[in-house]
Amino acid sequence: MHNTLYPSRTDQQLVLGLRFCALLVAGIVLLVFMFLLSESWPLLNHIPLTHFFTDKSWHPAQGFYNIAPMLSATLLSTLGALILATPLAIASALFSRYYAPSVVAVWYRRLIELLAGIPSVVYGFWGLTTLAPLIASLHPPGVSLLTAILVLALMIFPTIALTVDAALISVPVAYHKGAMALGLSRWGMIKGVVLPAAQSGIAAGVMLGAGRAIGETMAVLMVAGNVVQHPHSIFDSVRTLTANIALEMAYAMGDHRAALFVSGLALMIMVLVLVSLAEYFKRKSAYG
């Protein structure tokens, strides 16, 4: 009879294999970071970091490297998308888990998974041909921060909804039984028991959605307008860091090219921070 106190040889090999894969992934991330840093260094070596926020504009050919307008556009579009997508995603997960009939819930979750698999260029194409003209009829030019926010909200909605759904599943059954024993209504149970118990998993889903929004390129490039400026309203055209890299990398040389790698380095740092926060919330959810 197999002794469960001691891992079998197969289990040990599996653990070693998984550790190797984890180290390989960590090594790849470290190599990418070092590559971005090495490509950025020729510029960072002779230009202080403050120039990337205090120069009067973004004109690398003239020696101006202000990425602050693109950084603000990236952060504002991400924040706006989160504000729109997060409550809808939580409501969607609650509907499929606690209110929808079982058959409807299964098909509804399949629909959310389908939305998560649609290529970003399709979202961008829809935003450019349908959403932008609609917004332009209200306030030109149509391709704007608002359009980018709406498209990003639609794109990150499935990521957050599926993660929240997984967090709701992880709430112990004993919590539900205890709530029913106390005579709580369905909404009372959700509000007082389920959501507090799943809050760490919900926060992790929001962080993952933010990470996708920050790193999105093609859809934002198509619908944001690509004007390097600090937006004064949600109807202004903007350019994000990812869109700037995609637009200019093909012809950039010298310090201009290094400046684009500085933008990529800033993006990677932001995404790493968000992923670390998501992992922290997941661990907090798992271990209470």
Secondary structure, DSSP 8 states (H G I E B T S, - for coil): ---TTS--HHHHHHHHHHHHHHHHHHHHHHHHHHHHHHHHHHHHTTS-TTHHHHSSSEEGGGTEE--HHHHHHHHHHHHHHHHHHHHHHHHHHHIIIIIS-HHHHHHHHHHHHHHHHS-HHHHHHHIIIIIHHHHHHHSTTSSSHHHHHHHHHHHHHHHHHHHHHHHHHTS-HHHHHHHHHTT--HHHHIIIIIHHHHHHHHHHHHHHHHHHHHH--HHHHHHSB---S--SSTTS-B--HHHHHHHHTTT--HHHHHHHHHHHHHHHHHHHHHHHHHHHHHHHHHH-
